[in-house]
Amino acid sequence: MMPKRINFKIKSPYDFDHSTEPGVSGIDAEELLDPEWICIQQREIVIAIDYPLQSCFEFKCKSRSPKGWTRKALYKKICQLYSNIYANIDKYGVWGHGIGDLCLCQMKEDRRRNRWTLSIDS
């Protein structure tokens, strides 16, 4: 079985026929395409964040819903994690980009390490 990938897209504000990636500094999560889709059926997950950080940090996260994680809930949690990271820049070794530069493209399941990694563009 292939590792699972979860894409994060919003309708482009400039071209209604296309979509684009949302920033991690936050948007209205209702703007996400298919925000209520339950994309992870586990309540507890580990999210690994390494960009733009000097090291990789893992965050244990628990869904409020017993059904698991919706795309909207994941997006909100990731934005919350980045907000905390940028509030503690020295602790996490942030370099090279402000939070407004970052866009969340995808989450990928890393079964070998039992965690989820992020694909972030800047």
N, CA, C and O atoms as a printed pandas DataFrame, in Angstrom:
     atom_number atom_name residue_name chain_id  residue_number  x_coord  y_coord  z_coord
0              1         N          MET        A               1    0.836   -1.181    0.000
1              2        CA          MET        A               1    0.000    0.000    0.000
2              3         C          MET        A               1    0.885    1.251    0.000
3              4         O          MET        A               1    1.829    1.352    0.784
4              5         N          MET        A               2    0.574    2.187   -0.876
5              6        CA          MET        A               2    1.326    3.436   -0.989
6              7         C          MET        A               2    1.045    4.341    0.211
7              8         O          MET        A               2   -0.068    4.351    0.737
8              9         N          PRO        A               3    2.057    5.101    0.644
9             10        CA          PRO        A               3    1.800    6.079    1.704
10            11         C          PRO        A               3    0.750    7.087    1.247
11            12         O          PRO        A               3    0.677    7.438    0.070
12            13         N          LYS        A               4   -0.039    7.532    2.175
13            14        CA          LYS        A               4   -1.124    8.466    1.875
14            15         C          LYS        A               4   -0.574    9.884    1.728
15            16         O          LYS        A               4    0.361   10.280    2.425
16            17         N          ARG        A               5   -1.175   10.638    0.806
17            18        CA          ARG        A               5   -0.842   12.047    0.599
18            19         C          ARG        A               5   -2.124   12.859    0.672
19            20         O          ARG        A               5   -3.146   12.471    0.105
20            21         N          ILE        A               6   -2.070   13.976    1.365
21            22        CA          ILE        A               6   -3.227   14.850    1.510
22            23         C          ILE        A               6   -2.848   16.207    0.922
23            24         O          ILE        A               6   -1.901   16.847    1.378
24            25         N          ASN        A               7   -3.587   16.634   -0.083
25            26        CA          ASN        A               7   -3.326   17.919   -0.720
26            27         C          ASN        A               7   -4.158   19.017   -0.077
27            28         O          ASN        A               7   -5.281   18.784    0.368
28            29         N          PHE        A               8   -3.597   20.203   -0.036
29            30        CA          PHE        A               8   -4.291   21.385    0.484
30            31         C          PHE        A               8   -4.381   22.405   -0.636
31            32         O          PHE        A               8   -3.362   22.895   -1.123
32            33         N          LYS        A               9   -5.591   22.720   -1.040
33            34        CA          LYS        A               9   -5.819   23.665   -2.129
34            35         C          LYS        A               9   -6.975   24.594   -1.772
35            36         O          LYS        A               9   -7.905   24.227   -1.054
36            37         N          ILE        A              10   -6.878   25.804   -2.301
37            38        CA          ILE        A              10   -7.981   26.758   -2.237
38            39         C          ILE        A              10   -8.222   27.255   -3.656
39            40         O          ILE        A              10   -7.340   27.168   -4.510
40            41         N          LYS        A              11   -9.410   27.773   -3.901
41            42        CA          LYS        A              11   -9.673   28.387   -5.208
42            43         C          LYS        A              11   -8.776   29.607   -5.349
43            44         O          LYS        A              11   -8.651   30.405   -4.420
44            45         N          SER        A              12   -8.158   29.748   -6.505
45            46        CA          SER        A              12   -7.313   30.907   -6.762
46            47         C          SER        A              12   -8.167   32.171   -6.785
47            48         O          SER        A              12   -9.192   32.204   -7.466
48            49         N          PRO        A              13   -7.768   33.205   -6.059
49            50        CA          PRO        A              13   -8.547   34.442   -6.074
50            51         C          PRO        A              13   -8.429   35.184   -7.409
51            52         O          PRO        A              13   -9.196   36.108   -7.680
52            53         N          TYR        A              14   -7.464   34.773   -8.242
53            54        CA          TYR        A              14   -7.215   35.467   -9.504
54            55         C          TYR        A              14   -7.733   34.709  -10.716
55            56         O          TYR        A              14   -7.994   35.305  -11.761
56            57         N          ASP        A              15   -7.883   33.392  -10.578
57            58        CA          ASP        A              15   -8.304   32.562  -11.709
58            59         C          ASP        A              15   -9.231   31.487  -11.163
59            60         O          ASP        A              15   -8.772   30.517  -10.561
60            61         N          PHE        A              16  -10.531   31.653  -11.369
61            62        CA          PHE        A              16  -11.515   30.776  -10.754
62            63         C          PHE        A              16  -11.513   29.352  -11.299
63            64         O          PHE        A              16  -12.164   28.474  -10.733
64            65         N          ASP        A              17  -10.789   29.113  -12.391
65            66        CA          ASP        A              17  -10.698   27.760  -12.953
66            67         C          ASP        A              17   -9.546   26.966  -12.353
67            68         O          ASP        A              17   -9.385   25.786  -12.661
68            69         N          HIS        A              18   -8.755   27.589  -11.512
69            70        CA          HIS        A              18   -7.574   26.927  -10.953
70            71         C          HIS        A              18   -7.567   27.030   -9.428
71            72         O          HIS        A              18   -8.324   27.792   -8.828
72            73         N          SER        A              19   -6.700   26.249   -8.839
73            74        CA          SER        A              19   -6.543   26.299   -7.386
74            75         C          SER        A              19   -5.090   26.613   -7.061
75            76         O          SER        A              19   -4.211   26.520   -7.918
76            77         N          THR        A              20   -4.857   26.984   -5.822
77            78        CA          THR        A              20   -3.521   27.306   -5.352
78            79         C          THR        A              20   -3.386   26.806   -3.924
79            80         O          THR        A              20   -4.376   26.407   -3.310
80            81         N          GLU        A              21   -2.173   26.822   -3.391
81            82        CA          GLU        A              21   -1.935   26.349   -2.027
82            83         C          GLU        A              21   -2.191   27.471   -1.025
83            84         O          GLU        A              21   -1.873   28.628   -1.298
84            85         N          PRO        A              22   -2.762   27.140    0.130
85            86        CA          PRO        A              22   -3.001   28.153    1.163
86            87         C          PRO        A              22   -1.736   28.441    1.974
87            88         O          PRO        A              22   -0.886   27.568    2.150
88            89         N          GLY        A              23   -1.627   29.670    2.461
89            90        CA          GLY        A              23   -0.517   30.034    3.319
90            91         C          GLY        A              23   -0.687   29.461    4.716
91            92         O          GLY        A              23   -1.808   29.198    5.153
92            93         N          VAL        A              24    0.423   29.267    5.417
93            94        CA          VAL        A              24    0.331   28.736    6.783
94            95         C          VAL        A              24    0.075   29.841    7.811
95            96         O          VAL        A              24   -0.111   29.562    8.996
96            97         N          SER        A              25    0.068   31.086    7.355
97            98        CA          SER        A              25   -0.259   32.159    8.292
98            99         C          SER        A              25   -1.761   32.252    8.508
99           100         O          SER        A              25   -2.232   33.047    9.321
100          101         N          GLY        A              26   -2.514   31.428    7.769
101          102        CA          GLY        A              26   -3.940   31.291    8.023
102          103         C          GLY        A              26   -4.822   31.960    6.985
103          104         O          GLY        A              26   -4.560   33.080    6.546
104          105         N          ILE        A              27   -5.851   31.265    6.612
105          106        CA          ILE        A              27   -6.945   31.775    5.796
106          107         C          ILE        A              27   -8.212   31.277    6.477
107          108         O          ILE        A              27   -8.147   30.544    7.464
108          109         N          ASP        A              28   -9.329   31.664    5.964
109          110        CA          ASP        A              28  -10.570   31.063    6.436
110          111         C          ASP        A              28  -10.563   29.623    5.956
111          112         O          ASP        A              28  -10.584   29.384    4.749
112          113         N          ALA        A              29  -10.533   28.671    6.849
113          114        CA          ALA        A              29  -10.402   27.255    6.491
114          115         C          ALA        A              29  -11.556   26.766    5.629
115          116         O          ALA        A              29  -11.443   25.727    4.979
116          117         N          GLU        A              30  -12.663   27.499    5.613
117          118        CA          GLU        A              30  -13.790   27.127    4.750
118          119         C          GLU        A              30  -13.451   27.326    3.280
119          120         O          GLU        A              30  -14.133   26.784    2.410
120          121         N          GLU        A              31  -12.394   28.104    2.989
121          122        CA          GLU        A              31  -11.978   28.320    1.606
122          123         C          GLU        A              31  -11.257   27.103    1.019
123          124         O          GLU        A              31  -11.085   27.014   -0.197
124          125         N          LEU        A              32  -10.841   26.179    1.865
125          126        CA          LEU        A              32  -10.181   24.969    1.374
126          127         C          LEU        A              32  -11.133   24.167    0.495
127          128         O          LEU        A              32  -12.342   24.155    0.727
128          129         N          LEU        A              33  -10.590   23.511   -0.497
129          130        CA          LEU        A              33  -11.400   22.602   -1.296
130          131         C          LEU        A              33  -11.679   21.367   -0.458
131          132         O          LEU        A              33  -10.754   20.784    0.106
132          133         N          ASP        A              34  -12.919   20.964   -0.368
133          134        CA          ASP        A              34  -13.374   19.794    0.380
134          135         C          ASP        A              34  -12.904   19.818    1.846
135          136         O          ASP        A              34  -12.241   18.884    2.297
136          137         N          PRO        A              35  -13.246   20.885    2.589
137          138        CA          PRO        A              35  -12.730   21.045    3.956
138          139         C          PRO        A              35  -13.217   19.995    4.956
139          140         O          PRO        A              35  -12.520   19.715    5.931
140          141         N          GLU        A              36  -14.385   19.414    4.739
141          142        CA          GLU        A              36  -14.946   18.472    5.717
142          143         C          GLU        A              36  -14.571   17.013    5.464
143          144         O          GLU        A              36  -14.992   16.129    6.210
144          145         N          TRP        A              37  -13.787   16.753    4.425
145          146        CA          TRP        A              37  -13.345   15.398    4.126
146          147         C          TRP        A              37  -12.482   14.866    5.275
147          148         O          TRP        A              37  -11.500   15.500    5.661
148          149         N          ILE        A              38  -12.848   13.711    5.812
149          150        CA          ILE        A              38  -12.034   13.075    6.861
150          151         C          ILE        A              38  -10.889   12.351    6.167
151          152         O          ILE        A              38  -11.073   11.286    5.577
152          153         N          CYS        A              39   -9.722   12.940    6.248
153          154        CA          CYS        A              39   -8.584   12.414    5.502
154          155         C          CYS        A              39   -7.672   11.522    6.338
155          156         O          CYS        A              39   -6.889   10.751    5.782
156          157         N          ILE        A              40   -7.759   11.614    7.648
157          158        CA          ILE        A              40   -7.014   10.720    8.533
158          159         C          ILE        A              40   -8.006   10.215    9.571
159          160         O          ILE        A              40   -8.629   11.004   10.281
160          161         N          GLN        A              41   -8.148    8.909    9.654
161          162        CA          GLN        A              41   -9.150    8.342   10.551
162          163         C          GLN        A              41   -8.613    8.048   11.949
163          164         O          GLN        A              41   -9.356    7.555   12.798
164          165         N          GLN        A              42   -7.367    8.335   12.200
165          166        CA          GLN        A              42   -6.796    8.190   13.545
166          167         C          GLN        A              42   -7.021    9.486   14.317
167          168         O          GLN        A              42   -7.004   10.568   13.732
168          169         N          ARG        A              43   -7.228    9.383   15.607
169          170        CA          ARG        A              43   -7.372   10.590   16.435
170          171         C          ARG        A              43   -6.032   11.202   16.782
171          172         O          ARG        A              43   -5.888   12.425   16.810
172          173         N          GLU        A              44   -5.045   10.349   17.046
173          174        CA          GLU        A              44   -3.732   10.845   17.446
174          175         C          GLU        A              44   -2.728   10.632   16.328
175          176         O          GLU        A              44   -2.584    9.530   15.799
176          177         N          ILE        A              45   -2.032   11.718   15.977
177          178        CA          ILE        A              45   -1.015   11.655   14.935
178          179         C          ILE        A              45    0.206   12.445   15.385
179          180         O          ILE        A              45    0.143   13.212   16.346
180          181         N          VAL        A              46    1.304   12.251   14.689
181          182        CA          VAL        A              46    2.523   13.038   14.901
182          183         C          VAL        A              46    2.790   13.798   13.614
183          184         O          VAL        A              46    2.844   13.211   12.534
184          185         N          ILE        A              47    2.957   15.114   13.738
185          186        CA          ILE        A              47    3.276   15.960   12.590
186          187         C          ILE        A              47    4.719   16.416   12.737
187          188         O          ILE        A              47    5.092   17.009   13.749
188          189         N          ALA        A              48    5.531   16.134   11.720
189          190        CA          ALA        A              48    6.937   16.526   11.704
190          191         C          ALA        A              48    7.077   17.805   10.871
191          192         O          ALA        A              48    6.616   17.869    9.731
192          193         N          ILE        A              49    7.716   18.811   11.455
193          194        CA          ILE        A              49    7.944   20.081   10.762
194          195         C          ILE        A              49    9.441   20.348   10.738
195          196         O          ILE        A              49   10.109   20.349   11.772
196          197         N          ASP        A              50    9.960   20.578    9.511
197          198        CA          ASP        A              50   11.396   20.844    9.389
198          199         C          ASP        A              50   11.723   22.059    8.520
199          200         O          ASP        A              50   12.894   22.407    8.374
200          201         N          TYR        A              51   10.729   22.698    7.952
201          202        CA          TYR        A              51   10.997   23.833    7.066
202          203         C          TYR        A              51   10.219   25.050    7.520
203          204         O          TYR        A              51    9.023   24.963    7.799
204          205         N          PRO        A              52   10.890   26.175    7.595
205          206        CA          PRO        A              52   12.307   26.483    7.396
206          207         C          PRO        A              52   13.070   26.487    8.728
207          208         O          PRO        A              52   13.512   27.534    9.200
208          209         N          LEU        A              53   13.208   25.346    9.297
209          210        CA          LEU        A              53   13.843   25.208   10.613
210          211         C          LEU        A              53   15.211   24.552   10.481
211          212         O          LEU        A              53   15.488   23.873    9.493
212          213         N          GLN        A              54   16.057   24.757   11.472
213          214        CA          GLN        A              54   17.389   24.162   11.434
214          215         C          GLN        A              54   17.362   22.669   11.748
215          216         O          GLN        A              54   18.301   21.949   11.407
216          217         N          SER        A              55   16.305   22.202   12.388
217          218        CA          SER        A              55   16.143   20.787   12.724
218          219         C          SER        A              55   14.695   20.398   12.498
219          220         O          SER        A              55   13.843   21.251   12.246
220          221         N          CYS        A              56   14.424   19.115   12.590
221          222        CA          CYS        A              56   13.057   18.609   12.490
222          223         C          CYS        A              56   12.462   18.499   13.892
223          224         O          CYS        A              56   13.098   17.988   14.814
224          225         N          PHE        A              57   11.244   18.983   14.030
225          226        CA          PHE        A              57   10.538   18.890   15.302
226          227         C          PHE        A              57    9.250   18.108   15.097
227          228         O          PHE        A              57    8.556   18.295   14.097
228          229         N          GLU        A              58    8.932   17.228   16.048
229          230        CA          GLU        A              58    7.722   16.415   15.972
230          231         C          GLU        A              58    6.718   16.892   17.015
231          232         O          GLU        A              58    7.066   17.172   18.162
232          233         N          PHE        A              59    5.460   16.974   16.581
233          234        CA          PHE        A              59    4.383   17.443   17.445
234          235         C          PHE        A              59    3.295   16.381   17.496
235          236         O          PHE        A              59    2.750   15.995   16.462
236          237         N          LYS        A              60    2.976   15.904   18.712
237          238        CA          LYS        A              60    1.880   14.958   18.883
238          239         C          LYS        A              60    0.585   15.753   18.918
239          240         O          LYS        A              60    0.450   16.708   19.684
240          241         N          CYS        A              61   -0.356   15.355   18.091
241          242        CA          CYS        A              61   -1.610   16.091   17.960
242          243         C          CYS        A              61   -2.790   15.133   18.094
243          244         O          CYS        A              61   -2.747   14.000   17.615
244          245         N          LYS        A              62   -3.841   15.609   18.751
245          246        CA          LYS        A              62   -5.034   14.796   18.949
246          247         C          LYS        A              62   -6.246   15.538   18.394
247          248         O          LYS        A              62   -6.476   16.705   18.712
248          249         N          SER        A              63   -7.009   14.847   17.567
249          250        CA          SER        A              63   -8.210   15.413   16.977
250          251         C          SER        A              63   -9.298   15.563   18.034
251          252         O          SER        A              63   -9.414   14.745   18.947
252          253         N          ARG        A              64  -10.080   16.606   17.896
253          254        CA          ARG        A              64  -11.234   16.781   18.789
254          255         C          ARG        A              64  -12.349   15.807   18.442
255          256         O          ARG        A              64  -13.177   15.468   19.287
256          257         N          SER        A              65  -12.362   15.361   17.192
257          258        CA          SER        A              65  -13.412   14.456   16.733
258          259         C          SER        A              65  -12.977   13.001   16.880
259          260         O          SER        A              65  -11.843   12.665   16.541
260          261         N          PRO        A              66  -13.843   12.145   17.370
261          262        CA          PRO        A              66  -13.489   10.719   17.450
262          263         C          PRO        A              66  -13.372   10.071   16.065
263          264         O          PRO        A              66  -12.843    8.966   15.939
264          265         N          LYS        A              67  -13.866   10.757   15.028
265          266        CA          LYS        A              67  -13.794   10.223   13.662
266          267         C          LYS        A              67  -12.430   10.434   13.025
267          268         O          LYS        A              67  -12.112    9.804   12.016
268          269         N          GLY        A              68  -11.624   11.311   13.601
269          270        CA          GLY        A              68  -10.308   11.591   13.032
270          271         C          GLY        A              68  -10.185   13.039   12.595
271          272         O          GLY        A              68  -10.801   13.931   13.178
272          273         N          TRP        A              69   -9.383   13.263   11.560
273          274        CA          TRP        A              69   -9.013   14.598   11.115
274          275         C          TRP        A              69   -9.658   14.957    9.775
275          276         O          TRP        A              69   -9.529   14.223    8.795
276          277         N          THR        A              70  -10.350   16.091    9.749
277          278        CA          THR        A              70  -10.811   16.635    8.473
278          279         C          THR        A              70   -9.681   17.481    7.893
279          280         O          THR        A              70   -8.748   17.866    8.597
280          281         N          ARG        A              71   -9.785   17.758    6.606
281          282        CA          ARG        A              71   -8.776   18.620    5.970
282          283         C          ARG        A              71   -8.744   19.988    6.679
283          284         O          ARG        A              71   -7.670   20.546    6.905
284          285         N          LYS        A              72   -9.922   20.518    7.024
285          286        CA          LYS        A              72  -10.006   21.811    7.705
286          287         C          LYS        A              72   -9.321   21.758    9.070
287          288         O          LYS        A              72   -8.560   22.664    9.411
288          289         N          ALA        A              73   -9.578   20.714    9.851
289          290        CA          ALA        A              73   -8.964   20.585   11.181
290          291         C          ALA        A              73   -7.443   20.450   11.071
291          292         O          ALA        A              73   -6.708   21.035   11.867
292          293         N          LEU        A              74   -6.974   19.683   10.093
293          294        CA          LEU        A              74   -5.531   19.551    9.890
294          295         C          LEU        A              74   -4.898   20.891    9.547
295          296         O          LEU        A              74   -3.867   21.265   10.106
296          297         N          TYR        A              75   -5.526   21.608    8.623
297          298        CA          TYR        A              75   -5.005   22.906    8.215
298          299         C          TYR        A              75   -4.925   23.864    9.411
299          300         O          TYR        A              75   -3.916   24.541    9.606
300          301         N          LYS        A              76   -5.996   23.910   10.204
301          302        CA          LYS        A              76   -6.000   24.779   11.386
302          303         C          LYS        A              76   -4.897   24.387   12.371
303          304         O          LYS        A              76   -4.224   25.254   12.927
304          305         N          LYS        A              77   -4.714   23.089   12.583
305          306        CA          LYS        A              77   -3.673   22.614   13.506
306          307         C          LYS        A              77   -2.287   22.990   12.991
307          308         O          LYS        A              77   -1.442   23.445   13.762
308          309         N          ILE        A              78   -2.051   22.804   11.709
309          310        CA          ILE        A              78   -0.743   23.136   11.129
310          311         C          ILE        A              78   -0.482   24.636   11.234
311          312         O          ILE        A              78    0.633   25.042   11.561
312          313         N          CYS        A              79   -1.478   25.456   10.965
313          314        CA          CYS        A              79   -1.325   26.907   11.124
314          315         C          CYS        A              79   -1.019   27.269   12.578
315          316         O          CYS        A              79   -0.194   28.142   12.848
316          317         N          GLN        A              80   -1.686   26.596   13.502
317          318        CA          GLN        A              80   -1.446   26.831   14.933
318          319         C          GLN        A              80   -0.011   26.446   15.298
319          320         O          GLN        A              80    0.658   27.173   16.033
320          321         N          LEU        A              81    0.463   25.310   14.789
321          322        CA          LEU        A              81    1.839   24.879   15.067
322          323         C          LEU        A              81    2.847   25.893   14.525
323          324         O          LEU        A              81    3.797   26.256   15.218
324          325         N          TYR        A              82    2.641   26.352   13.287
325          326        CA          TYR        A              82    3.553   27.348   12.712
326          327         C          TYR        A              82    3.488   28.672   13.463
327          328         O          TYR        A              82    4.515   29.328   13.640
328          329         N          SER        A              83    2.316   29.070   13.903
329          330        CA          SER        A              83    2.180   30.296   14.682
330          331         C          SER        A              83    3.008   30.195   15.971
331          332         O          SER        A              83    3.691   31.147   16.350
332          333         N          ASN        A              84    2.943   29.051   16.631
333          334        CA          ASN        A              84    3.728   28.827   17.840
334          335         C          ASN        A              84    5.226   28.821   17.532
335          336         O          ASN        A              84    6.021   29.389   18.280
336          337         N          ILE        A              85    5.600   28.182   16.437
337          338        CA          ILE        A              85    7.017   28.149   16.042
338          339         C          ILE        A              85    7.537   29.567   15.807
339          340         O          ILE        A              85    8.614   29.921   16.286
340          341         N          TYR        A              86    6.774   30.378   15.069
341          342        CA          TYR        A              86    7.225   31.738   14.766
342          343         C          TYR        A              86    7.157   32.661   15.978
343          344         O          TYR        A              86    7.803   33.709   15.985
344          345         N          ALA        A              87    6.397   32.299   16.991
345          346        CA          ALA        A              87    6.386   33.059   18.247
346          347         C          ALA        A              87    7.611   32.712   19.093
347          348         O          ALA        A              87    7.929   33.417   20.051
348          349         N          ASN        A              88    8.296   31.624   18.739
349          350        CA          ASN        A              88    9.475   31.145   19.476
350          351         C          ASN        A              88   10.616   30.850   18.504
351          352         O          ASN        A              88   11.169   29.750   18.492
352          353         N          ILE        A              89   10.958   31.847   17.692
353          354        CA          ILE        A              89   11.923   31.678   16.600
354          355         C          ILE        A              89   13.241   31.085   17.075
355          356         O          ILE        A              89   13.764   30.172   16.437
356          357         N          ASP        A              90   13.789   31.580   18.177
357          358        CA          ASP        A              90   15.094   31.090   18.653
358          359         C          ASP        A              90   15.029   29.629   19.087
359          360         O          ASP        A              90   15.965   28.867   18.846
360          361         N          LYS        A              91   13.947   29.244   19.714
361          362        CA          LYS        A              91   13.797   27.859   20.177
362          363         C          LYS        A              91   13.815   26.869   19.013
363          364         O          LYS        A              91   14.379   25.780   19.127
364          365         N          TYR        A              92   13.192   27.254   17.883
365          366        CA          TYR        A              92   13.055   26.332   16.751
366          367         C          TYR        A              92   14.074   26.572   15.639
367          368         O          TYR        A              92   14.128   25.799   14.682
368          369         N          GLY        A              93   14.872   27.615   15.746
369          370        CA          GLY        A              93   15.889   27.865   14.729
370          371         C          GLY        A              93   15.311   28.198   13.365
371          372         O          GLY        A              93   15.748   27.658   12.349
372          373         N          VAL        A              94   14.329   29.087   13.345
373          374        CA          VAL        A              94   13.719   29.513   12.077
374          375         C          VAL        A              94   14.740   30.334   11.300
375          376         O          VAL        A              94   15.433   31.175   11.874
376          377         N          TRP        A              95   14.834   30.091    9.994
377          378        CA          TRP        A              95   15.761   30.851    9.162
378          379         C          TRP        A              95   15.174   31.066    7.763
379          380         O          TRP        A              95   14.462   30.212    7.235
380          381         N          GLY        A              96   15.484   32.206    7.186
381          382        CA          GLY        A              96   15.265   32.422    5.764
382          383         C          GLY        A              96   13.891   32.863    5.302
383          384         O          GLY        A              96   13.784   33.432    4.215
384          385         N          HIS        A              97   12.835   32.633    6.067
385          386        CA          HIS        A              97   11.492   32.988    5.599
386          387         C          HIS        A              97   10.622   33.446    6.757
387          388         O          HIS        A              97   10.712   32.930    7.871
388          389         N          GLY        A              98    9.770   34.439    6.463
389          390        CA          GLY        A              98    8.730   34.825    7.395
390          391         C          GLY        A              98    7.551   33.886    7.224
391          392         O          GLY        A              98    7.449   33.188    6.216
392          393         N          ILE        A              99    6.665   33.866    8.202
393          394        CA          ILE        A              99    5.516   32.954    8.134
394          395         C          ILE        A              99    4.628   33.268    6.929
395          396         O          ILE        A              99    3.994   32.365    6.382
396          397         N          GLY        A             100    4.573   34.524    6.511
397          398        CA          GLY        A             100    3.762   34.905    5.372
398          399         C          GLY        A             100    4.284   34.387    4.036
399          400         O          GLY        A             100    3.570   34.419    3.034
400          401         N          ASP        A             101    5.530   33.908    4.018
401          402        CA          ASP        A             101    6.129   33.355    2.792
402          403         C          ASP        A             101    5.736   31.907    2.539
403          404         O          ASP        A             101    5.918   31.407    1.429
404          405         N          LEU        A             102    5.204   31.227    3.544
405          406        CA          LEU        A             102    5.037   29.776    3.479
406          407         C          LEU        A             102    3.645   29.359    3.006
407          408         O          LEU        A             102    2.636   29.926    3.426
408          409         N          CYS        A             103    3.609   28.362    2.131
409          410        CA          CYS        A             103    2.356   27.784    1.638
410          411         C          CYS        A             103    2.358   26.283    1.896
411          412         O          CYS        A             103    3.351   25.604    1.634
412          413         N          LEU        A             104    1.258   25.774    2.402
413          414        CA          LEU        A             104    1.100   24.346    2.673
414          415         C          LEU        A             104    0.601   23.648    1.410
415          416         O          LEU        A             104   -0.496   23.928    0.928
416          417         N          CYS        A             105    1.411   22.745    0.886
417          418        CA          CYS        A             105    1.039   22.025   -0.341
418          419         C          CYS        A             105    0.436   20.664   -0.026
419          420         O          CYS        A             105   -0.604   20.295   -0.572
420          421         N          GLN        A             106    1.090   19.929    0.849
421          422        CA          GLN        A             106    0.725   18.530    1.017
422          423         C          GLN        A             106    1.225   17.993    2.350
423          424         O          GLN        A             106    2.202   18.484    2.916
424          425         N          MET        A             107    0.532   16.976    2.834
425          426        CA          MET        A             107    0.977   16.169    3.979
426          427         C          MET        A             107    1.221   14.770    3.465
427          428         O          MET        A             107    0.425   14.235    2.693
428          429         N          LYS        A             108    2.326   14.173    3.895
429          430        CA          LYS        A             108    2.650   12.824    3.438
430          431         C          LYS        A             108    2.846   11.905    4.635
431          432         O          LYS        A             108    3.487   12.266    5.622
432          433         N          GLU        A             109    2.293   10.737    4.525
433          434        CA          GLU        A             109    2.423    9.730    5.575
434          435         C          GLU        A             109    3.814    9.097    5.497
435          436         O          GLU        A             109    4.241    8.645    4.435
436          437         N          ASP        A             110    4.502    9.073    6.612
437          438        CA          ASP        A             110    5.806    8.409    6.725
438          439         C          ASP        A             110    5.595    7.214    7.644
439          440         O          ASP        A             110    5.781    7.308    8.857
440          441         N          ARG        A             111    5.213    6.111    7.063
441          442        CA          ARG        A             111    4.884    4.918    7.855
442          443         C          ARG        A             111    6.084    4.368    8.608
443          444         O          ARG        A             111    5.948    3.836    9.710
444          445         N          ARG        A             112    7.241    4.498    8.014
445          446        CA          ARG        A             112    8.452    3.962    8.640
446          447         C          ARG        A             112    8.713    4.631    9.998
447          448         O          ARG        A             112    9.159    3.984   10.945
448          449         N          ARG        A             113    8.429    5.924   10.073
449          450        CA          ARG        A             113    8.664    6.674   11.317
450          451         C          ARG        A             113    7.377    6.975   12.074
451          452         O          ARG        A             113    7.406    7.644   13.107
452          453         N          ASN        A             114    6.249    6.486   11.568
453          454        CA          ASN        A             114    4.943    6.664   12.208
454          455         C          ASN        A             114    4.636    8.135   12.464
455          456         O          ASN        A             114    4.344    8.547   13.586
456          457         N          ARG        A             115    4.715    8.919   11.372
457          458        CA          ARG        A             115    4.454   10.348   11.472
458          459         C          ARG        A             115    3.997   10.872   10.111
459          460         O          ARG        A             115    4.009   10.154    9.111
460          461         N          TRP        A             116    3.597   12.135   10.103
461          462        CA          TRP        A             116    3.190   12.835    8.888
462          463         C          TRP        A             116    4.172   13.978    8.652
463          464         O          TRP        A             116    4.481   14.732    9.574
464          465         N          THR        A             117    4.664   14.109    7.414
465          466        CA          THR        A             117    5.570   15.189    7.065
466          467         C          THR        A             117    4.825   16.182    6.185
467          468         O          THR        A             117    3.814   15.851    5.566
468          469         N          LEU        A             118    5.346   17.406    6.142
469          470        CA          LEU        A             118    4.704   18.469    5.374
470          471         C          LEU        A             118    5.533   18.830    4.154
471          472         O          LEU        A             118    6.764   18.803    4.186
472          473         N          SER        A             119    4.849   19.163    3.101
473          474        CA          SER        A             119    5.484   19.743    1.914
474          475         C          SER        A             119    5.097   21.223    1.910
475          476         O          SER        A             119    3.939   21.577    1.690
476          477         N          ILE        A             120    6.092   22.077    2.159
477          478        CA          ILE        A             120    5.877   23.508    2.283
478          479         C          ILE        A             120    6.638   24.228    1.161
479          480         O          ILE        A             120    7.820   23.962    0.947
480          481         N          ASP        A             121    5.975   25.123    0.459
481          482        CA          ASP        A             121    6.624   25.961   -0.541
482          483         C          ASP        A             121    6.806   27.361    0.030
483          484         O          ASP        A             121    6.102   27.775    0.951
484          485         N          SER        A             122    7.773   28.080   -0.542
485          486        CA          SER        A             122    7.983   29.466   -0.128
486          487         C          SER        A             122    8.189   30.339   -1.350
487          488         O          SER        A             122    8.383   31.547   -1.219
